[in-house]
Amino acid sequence: MDFQLSDDQRALRAGVRELLAGRFGRDRMRAALDEGTGVDRALWRELGEAGFFALRLPEAEGGVGLGLPESVLLFEEVGRSLLPGPLIATHLAAGPVKGAAQGGTVVAVLDPGQPVAHLGEADALLVLGPGYGPRASAASVDVTRVRGDATPVRSIDPFTPLWRAGDPEETGERLPGGGRLRDEGALLAAAEQLGSAARTTEMAVQHAGEREQFGSPIGSFQAVKHLCAGMLVRAELARCAVYAAAVTADPVEIAGAKLLADDAAVRNARDCLQVHGGMGFTWEADVHLHLKRAWLRSGQWLTAAAAEEVLAGDLC
């Protein structure tokens, strides 16, 4: 089996990277951070027009007709760019929720026991049932009723507002494949973590080559070389796991991929901060934004404890 990307997949990834760089490059990202803005509706619609949300819908239904591996490539680029918003939920709800495929509807996700990200900006809400596997359910509910009973909570990620909501009353259609939606959401979250891990590796290597101490680039020092090498290894191990899980769509492999990607994203951001030294702790550096997003994303869709339960259950 050939796991190399095809020319079409490379072109897809390059196109998304170019789109995000042009519409949410560093200057726009920092401006959004300073302004405290969340979902960019104009960009959301532009992503919809580009087929981002309808990527896996059949062409007969107005979609692009591609598969889960291509979705992983898209969300890997999202992780690199730190683009905020409930993109995974909107992508998964593109079929059943009206307007989601075109980018006209922002869909947030409610996972029992977890805060809801971007609830205040959402037009619809995807509610995941408890548990994992094929028996898990999902439903679409009236977001206004949930919002009325929700309270904002402090978020570690300045781009991701969080709300604490109770169990909603189901007023919408119950969606098929709740377990599949949860698994796919976990895989796409792992893809975002992979993109972040790869980006912080690049940031560390670039800084190590430019920053000089004692007349030499700090990248020539063995301790810094080891940090950067470890970051690359973690990112590539996560890449192999995420890409393989995208091909098989096996829940156990998805759980393993999420664990590896979470670890790579968090530890690489920490090591990137270490390579940057004192300036890595400043607000002006982007390292802390990747670290905070990685911490937050580690608890979304599939936590480490839940992933470990899935892997342990497969050993029985």
N, C-alpha and C positions, 0 to 999 in steps of 0.2 A: 504494500500500500504506500502511495506517494503522499507524504504530508507537506510537500513544498507548495507554496502558494502559486496559483495559476496567474497568468498575465492579467486576466480580468480581475482577480482578487487584489492584485497589487495596484491596479489602476483604481479600483474602488477605494482602497485605503488611502492612496495618494490624493484622490479627489476630496475625500472627507477631511483629510489633514489640511489641504489647501483652503477648503471652505471655512473651517474653524479658525485657521490662522488669519484669514482675511476678515472674518466677522467677530472673532473673539480672541484676537492676539493679545499680547501682554499689556499693551496700552489700554485696550478696552477692558481687559480683565481687571486691571488695577483701578480703572475708573469705576467699574461696577462695584468693586470692593469699597472704594471711598464713598460712593453714593448710597451704598446699602441696598442696591437693587437686586432682585431675585431673578425670576423668569423673564427673559427678554422675549416678549410676544412676537416681535417682528422676526427675530432669529428663529423662534419656534416654528413660525409659518414657513420660513425659508427652508428649514430642515424638512418640513412636511412636503414642500414642493420638490425637494431634491430626492424624495423617496426614503428618507431616513426611518420614518415610523412605519411606512407601508412596505418595507424591504421584503418581508416574508409573506405578504399577502399574494395570492395568485394574481396573475396578470388579468384574468377575467374579472377580478374584483377591483381593478385599478391599482394593484400592487406591482412590485418589481419581480416577484416570483423567485427570489433567492432563498437561501437557507440559513440555519443557525450559525455555521462557520462564518458567513459573511457578516451576520449581526455582531459576532465577536470582534471582527476587525473594526467595525464602526465604533463599538464601545471602548475598544482599546484606545482609539484616537480621542474619544471623549475624556478618558482618564488622563491623557497627556495634557489636555487643554484646561482642565479644571472647570469645564462648562457646568454651571449650576442648573438645577431643575430636575424634576422627576422623569427623566428621559426613559428609564427602563420601564416604568409602569405605563407610560404613554405608548411606548413601542409594543409592549405585550398586549395592550388593550386596543390596538389599532383596528382589529377586526370587529369586536363586539360593541365598542363605544363609539357613537356617532361623532365624527369630526376629528377623532384622534389621528387617523391616518394622514389627514391633510395638514396637521399641525394647528388646527383651529381649536382644539380641546386639550387642555392640560390635565393629565390624569395622575393623581397621587395614589400611594398605596398605604393601606392600613394593615399592619401585621399585629395580631393580638399581643399585648404586652410591650410593644415597642412604640416610641414616639412617631408621629406622622410628619414626614418632611414636606414642606411647601403646601400644607393644608390651606393656608390663607389665600394661595394663588391658584388653587385647583378648581377645575370646572366639574370634575367627576372623581369618584373615589373607587379604587379597586380594593376590595376587602379579601384578605387571605384567611382561609379557615385554619384552625389549629392543626398541628401535626405536619408530617412530611410523607411523601410517597403518594401513590395513586388515590388514596382515600381522602386526601386533603381537598378542600373545596375552595371556591372563590366566588365572589359576587360583586355586582356593581350596585352601589347605593347612592342615595341622595346626599351629596356632599354638604349641602346647606344645613341639613339637620345635624350632621356630625360636627360641623364648624360651630354651630350654636352651643354645643355642649363641651367644646374643647377649650383648653387653656394653653397659652404659649409657655414653653420651657426654654431654658438657656441651652444654646447649642455651642459646641466646641468649634464648629466650622462656621465662619462668618458668612459663608455663601448659602448655608442651609438652615433656614428657620425651622424649628421643631415645635410640634403641638402634642399635648397629651389628650387623647380622646378615649372615651369609654366605648363599650361594645355598641355598635350602631344597629339600628333597626333596619333590616333588609327591606328596601323599597324598590329595588331594581331587579334585573334578571340575574339568576344564578348562572354562572359561566361554566362551561365544560372544561375539564382538564385542570382542576385547581392545583393538583400536585405537579403537573407539568409546568404550569405557570410559575410556581414557586421554584422549581428546579432551574428553569430557564432564567428567571430573575437572578438566582444565585450565580449562574454562569456568567451572565452579562455584568454583574457586579464584580466578579473575579476578573473579567476582561478590563474593566475600568481600573482595578487595582494593578493589573499588569501594565497598563499604559502609564500609570503614575510611577510604578517602580522603574520602568525603562527611562522615563523622563528624568527622574531624580538621579539615575546613574549618569545620564548625559550631562546633567548640570554639575555633578561632582567632578567628572572627568574634565569638563571645560574649565572649571575654576582651578582645578589642580594644575592644569597646564598654563594658566595665566598668572596665578598668584605666586609671587616670589618671596622667599625667605633665605637669608644668608647667601644671597646672590644666585640662587637656583630656584626653578619652579618647584613648588611643594610636591608636585607629582613625581619628582625624582626620588623622594624619600620613601624608604621601604614601608613604613607604617601606613602612609597614604596609599601606596600601591596596593597593599593588602586590603584596605577598606574598599577601594574601587573594584578590585577583583572579586571580592565577596559580594558586592552589589550586583555585578554582572552575572555571577553564578546564580544568585537567587532569582533574578529576573528571567534568566533563560530556563531555569527549572520550572518556574511558574508558567512560562510561555508554552513549554512542551505539554504540561498538564492541561492548561486551558484549551489549547488547540485540539488536543486529543479528545477532551470531553465534548468539545463542540461537534466533533465528527460522530462520536458514539451516542451522545445525549444520555449517557448512563448516569443515574442519580448518584451512584457511589463514586464514579470518576469526577462528577461535578463537585461533590463534597470535598474530595481530595484537592481538586483544582482551587476551590475557594480557600481552603486552608493555606495552601502554598502561596497563592496570590496575596492574601491578607498579610501573611508574614513578610513577603517580599516588599509590599508597598510600605508597611510600617517601618521595617528595619532599614530599608534603603533610604527612606526619608530621614531617619535618625542619623544614618551614616553620612548622608549628604550634608546634613546640618553640621556634623563633626568636621567634615572636610572644609566647610566654609569658615569654621572657627567662630570668633566672636560676632562677625557680621551675619552669620547664619541665624542668630537669635533676634535680629532686628526685624521690624515690621516691613521695611523696604525689600527684604529678601523674600523670594517666593517659596523657600523651602518649608517654612512653617505651614503654608497653605496646603501643600501636599501631605504633610504629616497629619494635620487636623482632619482633612478629608479622608485619609486612609484609616484613621482611628474610627471615624464615624461610620464609614462604609463597612468596616469589619463587623459591625453589629447589625447590618441590614441584610435582609433576605435569608441568610443562613449564617448563624453565629458559629463561632469556633466549637462551642459545646455541642450544638446540634449536629454540626458536620462530623465531629468525633463519634457521636452516637450512630450516625449513618454508617461510618466506616467500621465501627465495632460490631454493629448488627450484621454486616456482610461477612464477618469472620465466623459467626456462629453457625 
